Amino acid sequence: MNLVEHNRLAWNNEAENGNIWTIPVTNKEIDKARNGTTEIFLTPERSVPEEWLGELPGKRVLCLASGGGQQGPLLAAAGADVTVFDNSDVQLKRDRDTAAEFGLNVKTVRGNMQDLGCFADCSFDLIVHPVSNCFIDNVLPVWKECYRVLDRKGIMISGFNNPIIYMVDLDEAEKTGSCEIKHAVPYSDLDNLDAEKKELYIRQRRPFEFGHSLSDQIQGQISAGFLITGFYEDRGEPLLDKFCCSYIATRAVKQ
């Protein structure tokens, strides 16, 4: 199985089925961005602090694995020069359609977030990377590529899962109401699902997921050359949120 291709088709399916990350922004949100208030999300519930974005007009922004007609159009409405890079054809179409609806200029490129070879060194001032690297098997190339394509003093803001999400079988927890630790981290659906369930994922076009260690998520950014200058936690998994926050966001600067 080609993982990147499977998850491309799976996210096309997620978009068709109305996953929350595939619903384009509204006219009201676009108007707010045009008037100086840009509210975007890297994680499910908490919006990005405005100071993390800085001045947006004229800024070269890469929305990484960030299709769906959400972050890209809002940043374009705020005056940024926006490129959306995503693996899903349908997600990118959402950005093009939303941009066309509101008269915005948004470029879209399809590809694997682990390989940004289509972009030259120092091409961007800001990278916006919402929760998505749980759909690739190795996150370290993402940080290295982001560092390469950012200009000096460029900023990368990223959202990702707390790996505890993958220590619990959430499907089972929803049935029993009890969160039992079952899996080690780093986690891989490909290693932990049985053959019958993996076949079900393939047949139903459900994305395979990976729970990366915090060392890979945070130290991985530092090892790539970034200085982490911001951090917050967020909620979004009701069964786990009563115990700890289930999502993390970071702000990192290229040195």
C-alpha positions as CSV (number, residue, x, y, z in Angstrom):
1,M,0.0,0.0,0.0
2,N,1.2,3.5,-0.8
3,L,0.5,5.4,2.4
4,V,0.6,8.9,0.9
5,E,-1.8,7.9,-1.9
6,H,-4.2,6.1,0.5
7,N,-4.4,9.1,2.8
8,R,-4.9,11.4,-0.2
9,L,-8.0,9.4,-1.1
10,A,-9.0,9.1,2.5
11,W,-8.9,12.9,3.0
12,N,-10.8,13.4,-0.2
13,N,-13.4,11.2,1.4
14,E,-13.2,13.1,4.7
15,A,-13.9,16.3,2.8
16,E,-16.9,14.9,1.0
17,N,-18.2,13.7,4.4
18,G,-17.9,17.1,6.1
19,N,-15.0,16.6,8.5
20,I,-14.8,19.8,10.6
21,W,-11.4,20.7,9.0
22,T,-12.9,20.7,5.5
23,I,-15.7,23.3,6.0
24,P,-14.8,26.6,4.4
25,V,-14.9,29.9,6.3
26,T,-17.9,32.2,6.1
27,N,-18.3,35.7,4.7
28,K,-18.3,37.1,8.3
29,E,-14.9,35.5,9.0
30,I,-13.5,36.9,5.7
31,D,-14.8,40.4,6.5
32,K,-13.2,40.3,10.0
33,A,-9.9,39.3,8.4
34,R,-10.1,42.1,5.8
35,N,-10.7,44.5,8.7
36,G,-7.7,43.4,10.7
37,T,-8.9,40.6,12.9
38,T,-7.7,37.2,11.6
39,E,-8.8,34.3,13.7
40,I,-7.3,31.0,12.5
41,F,-7.0,27.6,14.2
42,L,-4.1,25.1,14.4
43,T,-6.0,22.9,16.9
44,P,-9.7,22.3,17.4
45,E,-10.9,24.9,19.9
46,R,-8.3,27.6,20.7
47,S,-7.5,30.2,18.1
48,V,-3.9,31.3,17.3
49,P,-2.8,34.4,19.4
50,E,-2.6,37.4,17.1
51,E,1.0,38.1,18.1
52,W,2.0,34.8,16.6
53,L,1.0,36.0,13.2
54,G,2.4,39.5,13.2
55,E,1.8,41.9,10.4
56,L,0.2,39.9,7.5
57,P,-0.1,42.3,4.5
58,G,2.5,41.3,1.9
59,K,3.8,38.4,4.0
60,R,4.6,35.2,2.0
61,V,2.7,32.5,3.7
62,L,2.7,28.7,3.2
63,C,-0.3,26.9,4.6
64,L,1.2,23.5,5.0
65,A,-1.1,20.4,4.9
66,S,-3.8,23.1,5.4
67,G,-6.4,22.7,2.7
68,G,-10.1,23.0,3.3
69,G,-10.9,26.7,2.6
70,Q,-10.0,27.8,6.1
71,Q,-6.6,29.3,7.0
72,G,-5.6,30.1,3.4
73,P,-8.5,32.3,2.5
74,L,-8.5,34.1,5.8
75,L,-4.8,34.9,5.6
76,A,-5.3,36.1,2.0
77,A,-8.1,38.3,3.1
78,A,-5.7,39.8,5.7
79,G,-3.4,40.8,2.8
80,A,-0.9,37.9,2.8
81,D,0.5,36.3,-0.3
82,V,-0.8,32.7,0.3
83,T,0.2,29.3,-1.0
84,V,-1.7,26.3,0.2
85,F,0.1,22.9,0.0
86,D,-2.0,19.8,0.7
87,N,-2.2,16.1,-0.3
88,S,-5.9,16.2,-0.9
89,D,-7.3,17.3,-4.3
90,V,-10.7,18.0,-2.7
91,Q,-9.3,20.0,0.1
92,L,-7.3,22.2,-2.3
93,K,-10.5,22.7,-4.4
94,R,-12.1,24.0,-1.3
95,D,-9.4,26.7,-1.1
96,R,-9.7,27.6,-4.8
97,D,-13.5,27.8,-4.6
98,T,-13.5,29.9,-1.4
99,A,-10.9,32.2,-2.8
100,A,-12.9,32.7,-6.0
101,E,-16.1,33.3,-4.0
102,F,-14.5,36.2,-2.1
103,G,-12.3,37.5,-4.8
104,L,-9.0,36.4,-3.2
105,N,-5.7,35.2,-4.7
106,V,-4.7,31.9,-3.3
107,K,-2.2,29.5,-5.0
108,T,-2.6,25.8,-4.4
109,V,-0.1,23.0,-4.8
110,R,-0.7,19.3,-4.2
111,G,2.0,17.1,-2.6
112,N,3.4,15.3,0.4
113,M,4.3,17.5,3.4
114,Q,7.6,15.5,3.8
115,D,8.9,16.8,0.5
116,L,8.7,20.5,-0.3
117,G,11.1,20.3,-3.2
118,C,8.8,22.3,-5.5
119,F,9.7,25.4,-3.4
120,A,13.1,27.1,-3.4
121,D,15.1,27.9,-0.3
122,C,13.9,30.9,1.7
123,S,10.6,31.2,-0.2
124,F,8.3,32.0,2.8
125,D,8.0,34.3,5.8
126,L,5.4,32.3,7.7
127,I,4.4,28.7,7.7
128,V,0.9,27.7,9.1
129,H,0.8,24.0,9.9
130,P,-2.5,22.9,11.6
131,V,-2.9,19.4,13.0
132,S,-2.1,17.1,10.1
133,N,1.3,15.5,10.7
134,C,-0.5,12.6,12.4
135,F,-1.2,11.3,8.8
136,I,2.5,10.7,7.9
137,D,4.8,8.1,9.3
138,N,7.9,10.3,9.9
139,V,7.6,14.0,11.0
140,L,11.3,14.9,11.1
141,P,11.5,15.6,7.3
142,V,8.7,18.1,7.7
143,W,10.6,20.2,10.2
144,K,13.8,20.1,8.0
145,E,11.9,21.1,4.9
146,C,10.1,23.9,6.7
147,Y,13.3,25.3,8.0
148,R,14.8,25.2,4.4
149,V,11.9,27.0,2.7
150,L,11.5,29.7,5.4
151,D,13.4,32.9,5.0
152,R,15.8,34.0,7.8
153,K,13.8,35.0,10.9
154,G,10.7,33.3,9.3
155,I,8.1,31.8,11.6
156,M,6.5,28.4,11.7
157,I,3.3,27.9,13.8
158,S,2.2,24.3,14.2
159,G,-0.5,22.3,15.8
160,F,-0.3,18.6,16.6
161,N,-1.8,15.8,18.7
162,N,-0.7,15.0,22.2
163,P,0.5,11.5,21.7
164,I,-1.6,10.3,24.6
165,I,-4.5,10.2,22.1
166,Y,-2.9,7.2,20.5
167,M,-2.2,5.4,23.8
168,V,-6.0,4.9,24.2
169,D,-8.3,3.0,21.8
170,L,-10.8,5.8,21.4
171,D,-13.3,3.7,19.5
172,E,-13.4,1.3,22.4
173,A,-13.5,4.1,24.9
174,E,-16.5,5.6,23.3
175,K,-18.4,2.3,23.8
176,T,-17.3,1.6,27.3
177,G,-16.8,5.2,28.7
178,S,-13.4,4.1,30.1
179,C,-10.0,5.2,28.8
180,E,-7.6,2.2,29.0
181,I,-3.9,2.6,28.1
182,K,-3.3,0.1,25.3
183,H,-0.6,1.3,23.0
184,A,3.0,2.6,23.2
185,V,4.2,5.8,21.6
186,P,5.4,6.3,18.9
187,Y,2.2,4.8,17.5
188,S,1.3,3.5,14.1
189,D,-2.1,2.3,12.8
190,L,-0.1,0.2,10.3
191,D,1.6,-1.7,13.2
192,N,-1.2,-1.8,15.7
193,L,-4.4,-2.4,13.8
194,D,-5.2,-6.1,13.0
195,A,-5.4,-7.2,9.3
196,E,-9.2,-7.1,9.3
197,K,-9.4,-3.5,10.6
198,K,-6.7,-2.3,8.2
199,E,-8.6,-3.8,5.3
200,L,-11.7,-1.9,6.6
201,Y,-9.8,1.3,6.6
202,I,-8.7,0.7,3.0
203,R,-12.1,-0.2,1.9
204,Q,-13.8,2.7,3.6
205,R,-11.0,5.1,2.8
206,R,-10.3,6.1,6.4
207,P,-6.9,7.8,7.0
208,F,-4.2,5.9,8.7
209,E,-2.8,7.8,11.7
210,F,0.5,8.0,13.5
211,G,1.3,9.2,17.1
212,H,4.7,10.8,17.0
213,S,6.7,11.2,20.2
214,L,7.0,14.7,21.8
215,S,10.7,14.3,21.1
216,D,10.1,14.2,17.4
217,Q,7.4,16.9,17.5
218,I,9.3,19.4,19.7
219,Q,13.0,18.4,19.8
220,G,12.6,17.7,16.1
221,Q,11.9,21.3,15.4
222,I,14.9,22.4,17.6
223,S,17.2,19.9,15.9
224,A,16.1,21.3,12.5
225,G,17.4,24.7,13.6
226,F,14.3,26.4,15.1
227,L,14.0,28.4,18.3
228,I,10.6,27.7,19.9
229,T,9.2,30.9,21.2
230,G,5.5,30.0,21.9
231,F,3.5,27.1,23.2
232,Y,-0.1,26.4,24.2
233,E,-2.3,23.4,24.8
234,D,-5.9,22.8,23.6
235,R,-8.8,20.5,24.0
236,G,-10.8,18.5,21.4
237,E,-11.1,14.9,22.5
238,P,-13.9,14.9,25.1
239,L,-13.0,11.5,26.6
240,L,-9.4,12.6,27.3
241,D,-9.9,16.2,28.0
242,K,-11.0,15.6,31.6
243,F,-7.6,14.2,32.2
244,C,-5.3,16.4,30.1
245,C,-5.2,18.6,27.0
246,S,-5.2,16.5,23.9
247,Y,-3.6,19.0,21.4
248,I,-0.5,21.2,21.4
249,A,0.6,24.2,19.4
250,T,4.1,25.8,19.0
251,R,5.6,28.9,17.5
252,A,9.1,28.5,16.1
253,V,11.5,31.0,14.5
254,K,14.2,30.2,12.0
255,Q,17.6,31.3,13.3
